[in-house]
Amino acid sequence: MAKLRLRGKDLIDIGYPQNKSISIAMEIMLRHYKRETKPRALAILKEVLDDPAKFKGNGIFGKISEALLEAKKTESRQLNNTRASFTIFGENEIGASAKEQLFTALKLPVSKAGALMPDGHSGYGLPIGGVLATENAVIPYGVGVDIGCRMCLSIFDINPSFIEGHKDKYVGILETHTKFGTNEVHKSRGDHEIFERDAFREIPLLKKLKNKAYQQLGSSGGGNHFVEFGIVEVLGDDNEFKVPPGKYVGVLSHSGSRGLGANVAKEYTYLATKQTPLPKMAQHLAWLDLDSHDGQEYWIAMNLAGDYASACHHDIHRRIAKALGERPLAMVENHHNFAWKEIVNGQELIVHRKGATPAQKNVLGIIPGSMTAPGYIVKGKGNPLSLNSASHGAGRQMSRTDAKRSVTQSELKKVLKDHGVTLLGAGLDEAPMAYKDIKKVMAHQTELVDVVGTFLPKIVRMDRG
């Protein structure tokens, strides 16, 4: 069957107004009905035109409905002349480019408040370590490409000496039960109730991504993502995870929503740039109005991607616990690339944390160091100046390119040996020297979190590239 051919005049002839509803309708029909006959396609579009309210929220026709009902004109948005209120923590540790990215974000018409964490460095849109509260708007690049990137720690009642005494066993567990990058998947697939979600059936993009997401369940991404064995030290009797003070074996993982989240970010960033075009310096900060069809759809897709990221971590930890023959005493986890609806200064706003850990009062989180530096189990203090946030790690002090140029394999091997760390995979761009001093970063956020435990890496598995 020939490919569907539609012209704007065809839609005008059946009564479509001469606004963006025509281009939206043509794009949607060519995407979802490209093998349909022209008369049938026009009949479908006429049905939407006759009763657009009937199709509001529909996964395919909702955007046409919205355009017909509201007939909005997309205009280039200007930045405000002044910034929304903000606080920077550890300002002397943060480069000028990251600060400038925050300052640009604070001038968006939808911005109400912001903050920058001490691990901050430049990224796309918001800087890494950036926190931004907006009114009724979500910024896909304010969340990040890896939606729901997160930490997860399992604590096992195993003597830490076993890691060194039975190193081959622990290395084997990571080699066998963890998968990384775009090509590695588990032969024995796990399953999860998340795949029964309505969103996988009702949102066309998610429908296309479901099989890939199922294949990648329980795997980790490339770059700085890892699964590692290490030594957990629990500090103090009064801890929310109910583990007595002492040292234990821990499994710590860092990864996100894999191809699912990356494709959601790509699609809705594109839509945002079309709907809220911004000056060049701010183009990655385009937002979606939460009252719009695309805004609601992204919100659903973002939350699904976040829950999928959590499901991946739980599958990883389930496999490792089974291999160990142990049940964890406790699990601590948190997102650090996400957006939440939260009350800020008495108003419900959308709080974007791009590389920042939620740190509401008494909320637990994990802030990792590098592959040779300690990570920290923290309890939030609920500081309003940071929008209830803390850093998500040590933060980079070298770009990936600079690290590859300046760090040698022999230097990496020496620092690993000096710290007693076994590394499986990873490139020079993830060398410990590429990261800031985590102890300095933690010193800049004593107002934001209390430390209730530490994690010292011992066997680290990363993507082999």
One Martini backbone bead per residue (centre of mass of N, CA, C, O) as a GRO file, in nm:
protein
  465
    1MET     BB    1   0.098   0.035   0.021
    2ALA     BB    2   0.079   0.353   0.002
    3LYS     BB    3   0.174   0.643   0.108
    4LEU     BB    4   0.060   0.891   0.278
    5ARG     BB    5  -0.104   1.191   0.137
    6LEU     BB    6  -0.081   1.522   0.268
    7ARG     BB    7  -0.242   1.841   0.282
    8GLY     BB    8  -0.335   2.134   0.404
    9LYS     BB    9  -0.582   2.168   0.212
   10ASP     BB   10  -0.732   1.914   0.302
   11LEU     BB   11  -0.794   2.026   0.590
   12ILE     BB   12  -0.933   2.289   0.509
   13ASP     BB   13  -1.166   2.149   0.347
   14ILE     BB   14  -1.276   2.012   0.637
   15GLY     BB   15  -1.223   2.278   0.858
   16TYR     BB   16  -0.947   2.362   0.933
   17PRO     BB   17  -0.765   2.571   1.089
   18GLN     BB   18  -0.509   2.823   1.031
   19ASN     BB   19  -0.299   2.640   1.217
   20LYS     BB   20  -0.113   2.410   1.400
   21SER     BB   21  -0.318   2.175   1.362
   22ILE     BB   22  -0.223   2.087   1.082
   23SER     BB   23   0.072   1.996   1.138
   24ILE     BB   24   0.001   1.801   1.363
   25ALA     BB   25  -0.192   1.617   1.205
   26MET     BB   26   0.008   1.532   0.983
   27GLU     BB   27   0.224   1.409   1.165
   28ILE     BB   28   0.045   1.195   1.304
   29MET     BB   29  -0.058   1.045   1.052
   30LEU     BB   30   0.234   0.977   0.939
   31ARG     BB   31   0.309   0.809   1.194
   32HIS     BB   32   0.025   0.620   1.245
   33TYR     BB   33  -0.110   0.638   0.916
   34LYS     BB   34   0.082   0.579   0.652
   35ARG     BB   35  -0.118   0.326   0.529
   36GLU     BB   36  -0.351   0.496   0.483
   37THR     BB   37  -0.609   0.625   0.343
   38LYS     BB   38  -0.710   0.932   0.266
   39PRO     BB   39  -1.016   0.918   0.331
   40ARG     BB   40  -0.976   0.789   0.612
   41ALA     BB   41  -0.795   1.006   0.737
   42LEU     BB   42  -1.001   1.240   0.702
   43ALA     BB   43  -1.224   1.110   0.873
   44ILE     BB   44  -1.068   1.111   1.136
   45LEU     BB   45  -1.010   1.420   1.144
   46LYS     BB   46  -1.311   1.501   1.143
   47GLU     BB   47  -1.382   1.375   1.415
   48VAL     BB   48  -1.194   1.557   1.580
   49LEU     BB   49  -1.309   1.830   1.486
   50ASP     BB   50  -1.611   1.788   1.583
   51ASP     BB   51  -1.478   1.657   1.883
   52PRO     BB   52  -1.214   1.744   2.061
   53ALA     BB   53  -1.290   1.676   2.361
   54LYS     BB   54  -1.302   1.364   2.321
   55PHE     BB   55  -0.959   1.368   2.267
   56LYS     BB   56  -0.866   1.444   2.534
   57GLY     BB   57  -0.571   1.263   2.619
   58ASN     BB   58  -0.503   1.121   2.380
   59GLY     BB   59  -0.227   0.952   2.263
   60ILE     BB   60  -0.270   1.065   1.956
   61PHE     BB   61  -0.508   1.314   1.949
   62GLY     BB   62  -0.452   1.526   2.180
   63LYS     BB   63  -0.293   1.749   2.022
   64ILE     BB   64  -0.516   1.825   1.827
   65SER     BB   65  -0.724   1.899   2.035
   66GLU     BB   66  -0.562   2.125   2.171
   67ALA     BB   67  -0.529   2.304   1.917
   68LEU     BB   68  -0.836   2.342   1.867
   69LEU     BB   69  -0.917   2.457   2.154
   70GLU     BB   70  -0.670   2.688   2.177
   71ALA     BB   71  -0.502   2.815   1.947
   72LYS     BB   72  -0.202   2.853   1.986
   73LYS     BB   73   0.075   3.075   1.981
   74THR     BB   74   0.402   3.044   1.900
   75GLU     BB   75   0.649   3.209   2.093
   76SER     BB   76   0.914   3.368   2.170
   77ARG     BB   77   1.095   3.354   2.458
   78GLN     BB   78   1.180   3.552   2.727
   79LEU     BB   79   1.392   3.662   2.950
   80ASN     BB   80   1.453   3.770   3.236
   81ASN     BB   81   1.634   4.026   3.402
   82THR     BB   82   1.591   3.854   3.655
   83ARG     BB   83   1.648   3.653   3.925
   84ALA     BB   84   1.587   3.411   4.105
   85SER     BB   85   1.623   3.274   4.386
   86PHE     BB   86   1.945   3.177   4.550
   87THR     BB   87   2.190   2.905   4.624
   88ILE     BB   88   2.538   2.845   4.696
   89PHE     BB   89   2.736   2.556   4.747
   90GLY     BB   90   3.062   2.574   4.726
   91GLU     BB   91   3.157   2.802   4.521
   92ASN     BB   92   3.480   2.755   4.498
   93GLU     BB   93   3.425   2.453   4.356
   94ILE     BB   94   3.290   2.611   4.112
   95GLY     BB   95   3.242   2.675   3.800
   96ALA     BB   96   3.139   2.927   3.591
   97SER     BB   97   2.956   2.766   3.390
   98ALA     BB   98   2.758   2.651   3.601
   99LYS     BB   99   2.657   2.921   3.708
  100GLU     BB  100   2.550   3.033   3.439
  101GLN     BB  101   2.336   2.816   3.402
  102LEU     BB  102   2.174   2.893   3.649
  103PHE     BB  103   2.122   3.193   3.582
  104THR     BB  104   1.957   3.132   3.331
  105ALA     BB  105   1.734   2.959   3.467
  106LEU     BB  106   1.641   3.199   3.666
  107LYS     BB  107   1.513   3.365   3.399
  108LEU     BB  108   1.278   3.216   3.371
  109PRO     BB  109   0.938   3.267   3.379
  110VAL     BB  110   0.899   2.988   3.568
  111SER     BB  111   1.094   3.075   3.783
  112LYS     BB  112   1.141   3.074   4.163
  113ALA     BB  113   1.396   2.876   4.230
  114GLY     BB  114   1.742   2.799   4.350
  115ALA     BB  115   2.033   2.567   4.325
  116LEU     BB  116   2.382   2.474   4.420
  117MET     BB  117   2.592   2.224   4.447
  118PRO     BB  118   2.925   2.127   4.537
  119ASP     BB  119   2.930   1.926   4.265
  120GLY     BB  120   2.922   2.127   4.048
  121HIS     BB  121   2.864   2.118   3.685
  122SER     BB  122   2.851   2.118   3.363
  123GLY     BB  123   2.588   2.093   3.114
  124TYR     BB  124   2.258   2.052   3.015
  125GLY     BB  125   2.106   2.319   3.096
  126LEU     BB  126   2.134   2.218   3.370
  127PRO     BB  127   2.341   2.174   3.601
  128ILE     BB  128   2.522   1.979   3.774
  129GLY     BB  129   2.361   2.027   4.085
  130GLY     BB  130   2.089   2.133   4.001
  131VAL     BB  131   1.815   2.346   4.125
  132LEU     BB  132   1.461   2.378   4.018
  133ALA     BB  133   1.182   2.597   4.053
  134THR     BB  134   0.858   2.567   3.905
  135GLU     BB  135   0.562   2.682   3.734
  136ASN     BB  136   0.378   2.455   3.574
  137ALA     BB  137   0.671   2.325   3.484
  138VAL     BB  138   0.868   2.114   3.263
  139ILE     BB  139   1.220   2.018   3.222
  140PRO     BB  140   1.380   1.779   3.063
  141TYR     BB  141   1.684   1.904   3.112
  142GLY     BB  142   1.629   1.926   3.427
  143VAL     BB  143   1.638   1.614   3.459
  144GLY     BB  144   1.745   1.457   3.208
  145VAL     BB  145   1.838   1.188   3.020
  146ASP     BB  146   1.865   1.012   3.293
  147ILE     BB  147   1.602   0.908   3.414
  148GLY     BB  148   1.628   0.812   3.745
  149CYS     BB  149   1.888   0.840   3.843
  150ARG     BB  150   2.051   0.618   4.091
  151MET     BB  151   2.059   0.484   4.419
  152CYS     BB  152   2.170   0.157   4.571
  153LEU     BB  153   2.162  -0.006   4.901
  154SER     BB  154   2.293  -0.306   5.038
  155ILE     BB  155   2.279  -0.474   5.358
  156PHE     BB  156   2.498  -0.721   5.498
  157ASP     BB  157   2.549  -0.997   5.728
  158ILE     BB  158   2.879  -0.956   5.662
  159ASN     BB  159   3.200  -0.995   5.682
  160PRO     BB  160   3.431  -0.789   5.528
  161SER     BB  161   3.669  -1.004   5.505
  162PHE     BB  162   3.536  -1.172   5.271
  163ILE     BB  163   3.618  -1.001   5.027
  164GLU     BB  164   3.922  -1.082   5.044
  165GLY     BB  165   3.903  -1.395   5.115
  166HIS     BB  166   3.666  -1.408   4.854
  167LYS     BB  167   3.721  -1.257   4.583
  168ASP     BB  168   3.645  -1.449   4.350
  169LYS     BB  169   3.347  -1.465   4.424
  170TYR     BB  170   3.278  -1.158   4.400
  171VAL     BB  171   3.371  -1.122   4.114
  172GLY     BB  172   3.184  -1.339   3.990
  173ILE     BB  173   2.917  -1.208   4.062
  174LEU     BB  174   2.957  -0.951   3.893
  175GLU     BB  175   3.017  -1.088   3.620
  176THR     BB  176   2.738  -1.255   3.612
  177HIS     BB  177   2.505  -1.032   3.753
  178THR     BB  178   2.612  -0.806   3.554
  179LYS     BB  179   2.508  -0.538   3.326
  180PHE     BB  180   2.637  -0.340   3.043
  181GLY     BB  181   2.519  -0.129   2.837
  182THR     BB  182   2.386  -0.196   2.508
  183ASN     BB  183   2.453  -0.532   2.487
  184GLU     BB  184   2.398  -0.627   2.774
  185VAL     BB  185   2.217  -0.920   2.882
  186HIS     BB  186   2.009  -1.132   3.027
  187LYS     BB  187   1.928  -1.456   2.985
  188SER     BB  188   1.768  -1.435   3.256
  189ARG     BB  189   1.481  -1.291   3.286
  190GLY     BB  190   1.307  -1.068   3.431
  191ASP     BB  191   1.037  -0.925   3.624
  192HIS     BB  192   0.759  -0.673   3.626
  193GLU     BB  193   0.481  -0.481   3.703
  194ILE     BB  194   0.544  -0.228   3.522
  195PHE     BB  195   0.449  -0.373   3.242
  196GLU     BB  196   0.128  -0.316   3.329
  197ARG     BB  197   0.112  -0.038   3.253
  198ASP     BB  198  -0.082   0.183   3.080
  199ALA     BB  199   0.140   0.360   2.943
  200PHE     BB  200   0.240   0.125   2.748
  201ARG     BB  201  -0.043   0.155   2.582
  202GLU     BB  202  -0.118   0.484   2.560
  203ILE     BB  203   0.180   0.561   2.479
  204PRO     BB  204   0.339   0.537   2.190
  205LEU     BB  205   0.637   0.553   2.277
  206LEU     BB  206   0.623   0.336   2.505
  207LYS     BB  207   0.528   0.105   2.329
  208LYS     BB  208   0.801   0.095   2.163
  209LEU     BB  209   0.992   0.059   2.441
  210LYS     BB  210   0.915  -0.199   2.602
  211ASN     BB  211   1.098  -0.431   2.495
  212LYS     BB  212   1.367  -0.297   2.566
  213ALA     BB  213   1.310  -0.266   2.867
  214TYR     BB  214   1.284  -0.567   2.922
  215GLN     BB  215   1.572  -0.645   2.831
  216GLN     BB  216   1.717  -0.421   3.042
  217LEU     BB  217   1.650  -0.548   3.289
  218GLY     BB  218   1.909  -0.533   3.528
  219SER     BB  219   2.074  -0.304   3.404
  220SER     BB  220   2.350  -0.094   3.304
  221GLY     BB  221   2.515   0.167   3.221
  222GLY     BB  222   2.742   0.373   3.136
  223GLY     BB  223   3.006   0.540   3.239
  224ASN     BB  224   2.930   0.610   3.588
  225HIS     BB  225   2.829   0.330   3.616
  226PHE     BB  226   2.758   0.090   3.892
  227VAL     BB  227   2.882  -0.209   4.068
  228GLU     BB  228   2.950  -0.273   4.426
  229PHE     BB  229   3.171  -0.380   4.661
  230GLY     BB  230   3.166  -0.315   5.023
  231ILE     BB  231   3.207  -0.112   5.316
  232VAL     BB  232   2.987  -0.082   5.578
  233GLU     BB  233   2.927   0.197   5.806
  234VAL     BB  234   2.748   0.222   6.096
  235LEU     BB  235   2.626   0.517   6.264
  236GLY     BB  236   2.473   0.469   6.520
  237ASP     BB  237   2.161   0.380   6.666
  238ASP     BB  238   1.994   0.623   6.520
  239ASN     BB  239   1.839   0.464   6.253
  240GLU     BB  240   1.612   0.422   5.988
  241PHE     BB  241   1.738   0.114   5.907
  242LYS     BB  242   1.785  -0.075   6.160
  243VAL     BB  243   2.111  -0.084   6.215
  244PRO     BB  244   2.365  -0.171   6.376
  245PRO     BB  245   2.650  -0.082   6.466
  246GLY     BB  246   2.895  -0.122   6.203
  247LYS     BB  247   3.026  -0.377   5.987
  248TYR     BB  248   2.961  -0.438   5.632
  249VAL     BB  249   2.827  -0.569   5.355
  250GLY     BB  250   2.802  -0.404   5.034
  251VAL     BB  251   2.569  -0.291   4.776
  252LEU     BB  252   2.638  -0.066   4.503
  253SER     BB  253   2.429   0.135   4.286
  254HIS     BB  254   2.450   0.302   3.949
  255SER     BB  255   2.157   0.413   3.773
  256GLY     BB  256   1.895   0.407   3.527
  257SER     BB  257   1.655   0.408   3.240
  258ARG     BB  258   1.800   0.384   2.996
  259GLY     BB  259   1.650   0.384   2.690
  260LEU     BB  260   1.385   0.490   2.791
  261GLY     BB  261   1.478   0.768   2.908
  262ALA     BB  262   1.632   0.875   2.660
  263ASN     BB  263   1.382   0.881   2.465
  264VAL     BB  264   1.203   1.062   2.631
  265ALA     BB  265   1.393   1.304   2.641
  266LYS     BB  266   1.419   1.351   2.336
  267GLU     BB  267   1.119   1.391   2.258
  268TYR     BB  268   1.038   1.622   2.478
  269THR     BB  269   1.254   1.823   2.404
  270TYR     BB  270   1.160   1.874   2.120
  271LEU     BB  271   0.875   1.973   2.199
  272ALA     BB  272   0.968   2.207   2.379
  273THR     BB  273   1.124   2.371   2.159
  274LYS     BB  274   0.857   2.423   1.995
  275GLN     BB  275   0.679   2.558   2.238
  276THR     BB  276   0.954   2.704   2.391
  277PRO     BB  277   1.127   2.915   2.255
  278LEU     BB  278   1.471   3.011   2.296
  279PRO     BB  279   1.741   3.137   2.352
  280LYS     BB  280   2.039   2.994   2.291
  281MET     BB  281   2.143   2.987   2.597
  282ALA     BB  282   1.833   2.836   2.667
  283GLN     BB  283   1.736   2.591   2.481
  284HIS     BB  284   1.765   2.349   2.708
  285LEU     BB  285   1.508   2.496   2.885
  286ALA     BB  286   1.271   2.389   2.772
  287TRP     BB  287   0.920   2.371   2.825
  288LEU     BB  288   0.632   2.216   2.981
  289ASP     BB  289   0.312   2.244   3.019
  290LEU     BB  290   0.105   2.084   3.253
  291ASP     BB  291  -0.168   2.156   3.082
  292SER     BB  292  -0.060   1.991   2.863
  293HIS     BB  293  -0.032   1.714   2.685
  294ASP     BB  294   0.281   1.685   2.688
  295GLY     BB  295   0.319   1.741   2.988
  296GLN     BB  296   0.153   1.500   3.092
  297GLU     BB  297   0.304   1.282   2.936
  298TYR     BB  298   0.583   1.331   3.055
  299TRP     BB  299   0.511   1.285   3.350
  300ILE     BB  300   0.437   0.991   3.311
  301ALA     BB  301   0.705   0.898   3.174
  302MET     BB  302   0.897   0.985   3.398
  303ASN     BB  303   0.776   0.808   3.625
  304LEU     BB  304   0.819   0.544   3.479
  305ALA     BB  305   1.127   0.567   3.449
  306GLY     BB  306   1.184   0.580   3.753
  307ASP     BB  307   1.055   0.302   3.821
  308TYR     BB  308   1.237   0.143   3.630
  309ALA     BB  309   1.504   0.208   3.765
  310SER     BB  310   1.428   0.072   4.030
  311ALA     BB  311   1.379  -0.210   3.909
  312CYS     BB  312   1.669  -0.256   3.818
  313HIS     BB  313   1.801  -0.248   4.095
  314HIS     BB  314   1.634  -0.475   4.228
  315ASP     BB  315   1.733  -0.692   4.030
  316ILE     BB  316   2.030  -0.675   4.097
  317HIS     BB  317   2.002  -0.731   4.407
  318ARG     BB  318   1.859  -1.002   4.382
  319ARG     BB  319   2.083  -1.156   4.235
  320ILE     BB  320   2.307  -1.111   4.448
  321ALA     BB  321   2.162  -1.227   4.695
  322LYS     BB  322   2.131  -1.511   4.578
  323ALA     BB  323   2.439  -1.561   4.540
  324LEU     BB  324   2.496  -1.517   4.854
  325GLY     BB  325   2.254  -1.627   5.040
  326GLU     BB  326   2.108  -1.342   5.111
  327ARG     BB  327   1.954  -1.102   5.314
  328PRO     BB  328   1.888  -0.792   5.359
  329LEU     BB  329   1.873  -0.566   5.617
  330ALA     BB  330   1.896  -0.321   5.406
  331MET     BB  331   1.762  -0.034   5.213
  332VAL     BB  332   1.903   0.234   5.013
  333GLU     BB  333   1.741   0.507   4.823
  334ASN     BB  334   1.776   0.732   4.521
  335HIS     BB  335   1.719   0.991   4.338
  336HIS     BB  336   1.900   1.246   4.091
  337ASN     BB  337   1.692   1.249   3.821
  338PHE     BB  338   1.431   1.477   3.875
  339ALA     BB  339   1.074   1.545   3.938
  340TRP     BB  340   0.877   1.736   4.177
  341LYS     BB  341   0.603   1.788   4.383
  342GLU     BB  342   0.636   2.086   4.582
  343ILE     BB  343   0.662   2.284   4.865
  344VAL     BB  344   0.729   2.640   4.810
  345ASN     BB  345   0.651   2.892   4.986
  346GLY     BB  346   0.339   2.774   4.978
  347GLN     BB  347   0.397   2.642   4.686
  348GLU     BB  348   0.336   2.457   4.412
  349LEU     BB  349   0.615   2.294   4.265
  350ILE     BB  350   0.874   2.218   4.035
  351VAL     BB  351   1.139   2.002   4.131
  352HIS     BB  352   1.456   2.004   4.004
  353ARG     BB  353   1.701   1.728   3.997
  354LYS     BB  354   2.034   1.755   3.865
  355GLY     BB  355   2.235   1.602   4.046
  356ALA     BB  356   2.042   1.558   4.314
  357THR     BB  357   1.960   1.508   4.652
  358PRO     BB  358   1.724   1.431   4.850
  359ALA     BB  359   1.679   1.647   5.177
  360GLN     BB  360   1.472   1.594   5.364
  361LYS     BB  361   1.362   1.549   5.660
  362ASN     BB  362   1.490   1.230   5.736
  363VAL     BB  363   1.596   1.164   5.458
  364LEU     BB  364   1.739   0.921   5.272
  365GLY     BB  365   2.078   0.885   5.132
  366ILE     BB  366   2.327   0.879   4.856
  367ILE     BB  367   2.687   0.970   4.846
  368PRO     BB  368   2.921   0.930   4.630
  369GLY     BB  369   3.226   0.894   4.521
  370SER     BB  370   3.466   0.710   4.415
  371MET     BB  371   3.635   0.413   4.349
  372THR     BB  372   3.827   0.514   4.622
  373ALA     BB  373   3.602   0.666   4.764
  374PRO     BB  374   3.384   0.750   4.983
  375GLY     BB  375   3.062   0.705   5.085
  376TYR     BB  376   2.725   0.835   5.186
  377ILE     BB  377   2.503   0.814   5.443
  378VAL     BB  378   2.210   1.017   5.457
  379LYS     BB  379   2.037   1.287   5.640
  380GLY     BB  380   1.810   1.510   5.615
  381LYS     BB  381   1.734   1.870   5.705
  382GLY     BB  382   1.551   2.065   5.536
  383ASN     BB  383   1.673   2.295   5.349
  384PRO     BB  384   1.540   2.567   5.182
  385LEU     BB  385   1.798   2.679   5.028
  386SER     BB  386   1.821   2.379   4.873
  387LEU     BB  387   1.547   2.252   4.828
  388ASN     BB  388   1.597   1.983   4.973
  389SER     BB  389   1.921   1.940   4.908
  390ALA     BB  390   2.200   1.759   4.758
  391SER     BB  391   2.443   1.598   4.659
  392HIS     BB  392   2.537   1.317   4.422
  393GLY     BB  393   2.852   1.370   4.473
  394ALA     BB  394   3.162   1.484   4.384
  395GLY     BB  395   3.227   1.552   4.106
  396ARG     BB  396   3.369   1.699   3.843
  397GLN     BB  397   3.711   1.823   3.741
  398MET     BB  398   3.700   1.652   3.477
  399SER     BB  399   3.668   1.579   3.181
  400ARG     BB  400   3.666   1.314   2.983
  401THR     BB  401   3.880   1.416   2.787
  402ASP     BB  402   4.091   1.509   2.998
  403ALA     BB  403   4.128   1.238   3.137
  404LYS     BB  404   4.232   1.079   2.885
  405ARG     BB  405   4.483   1.272   2.847
  406SER     BB  406   4.609   1.276   3.167
  407VAL     BB  407   4.555   0.974   3.222
  408THR     BB  408   4.704   0.677   3.312
  409GLN     BB  409   4.715   0.345   3.357
  410SER     BB  410   4.937   0.345   3.578
  411GLU     BB  411   4.797   0.548   3.763
  412LEU     BB  412   4.541   0.386   3.809
  413LYS     BB  413   4.670   0.128   3.924
  414LYS     BB  414   4.802   0.264   4.170
  415VAL     BB  415   4.547   0.380   4.311
  416LEU     BB  416   4.408   0.108   4.342
  417LYS     BB  417   4.628  -0.034   4.509
  418ASP     BB  418   4.642   0.176   4.744
  419HIS     BB  419   4.310   0.109   4.801
  420GLY     BB  420   4.219  -0.189   4.743
  421VAL     BB  421   4.107  -0.202   4.434
  422THR     BB  422   3.885  -0.372   4.217
  423LEU     BB  423   3.869  -0.355   3.858
  424LEU     BB  424   3.581  -0.381   3.632
  425GLY     BB  425   3.653  -0.198   3.401
  426ALA     BB  426   3.666   0.098   3.264
  427GLY     BB  427   3.786   0.415   3.210
  428LEU     BB  428   3.979   0.701   3.234
  429ASP     BB  429   3.721   0.891   3.275
  430GLU     BB  430   3.684   0.729   3.578
  431ALA     BB  431   3.898   0.831   3.733
  432PRO     BB  432   3.951   0.959   4.043
  433MET     BB  433   4.097   1.229   3.935
  434ALA     BB  434   3.820   1.341   3.793
  435TYR     BB  435   3.745   1.405   4.091
  436LYS     BB  436   3.645   1.531   4.356
  437ASP     BB  437   3.665   1.589   4.691
  438ILE     BB  438   3.437   1.448   4.897
  439LYS     BB  439   3.514   1.585   5.168
  440LYS     BB  440   3.474   1.874   5.071
  441VAL     BB  441   3.184   1.847   4.979
  442MET     BB  442   3.071   1.766   5.260
  443ALA     BB  443   3.168   2.030   5.410
  444HIS     BB  444   2.949   2.209   5.229
  445GLN     BB  445   2.683   2.017   5.368
  446THR     BB  446   2.610   2.038   5.683
  447GLU     BB  447   2.324   2.194   5.635
  448LEU     BB  448   2.184   1.935   5.474
  449VAL     BB  449   2.343   1.688   5.624
  450ASP     BB  450   2.370   1.373   5.779
  451VAL     BB  451   2.592   1.129   5.885
  452VAL     BB  452   2.516   0.754   5.910
  453GLY     BB  453   2.727   0.652   5.684
  454THR     BB  454   2.948   0.425   5.502
  455PHE     BB  455   3.127   0.362   5.179
  456LEU     BB  456   3.377   0.121   5.071
  457PRO     BB  457   3.532   0.038   4.802
  458LYS     BB  458   3.652  -0.290   4.642
  459ILE     BB  459   3.449  -0.388   4.402
  460VAL     BB  460   3.440  -0.278   4.059
  461ARG     BB  461   3.172  -0.240   3.821
  462MET     BB  462   3.195  -0.160   3.471
  463ASP     BB  463   3.204  -0.051   3.174
  464ARG     BB  464   3.410  -0.149   2.898
  465GLY     BB  465   3.327   0.010   2.615
   0.00000   0.00000   0.00000
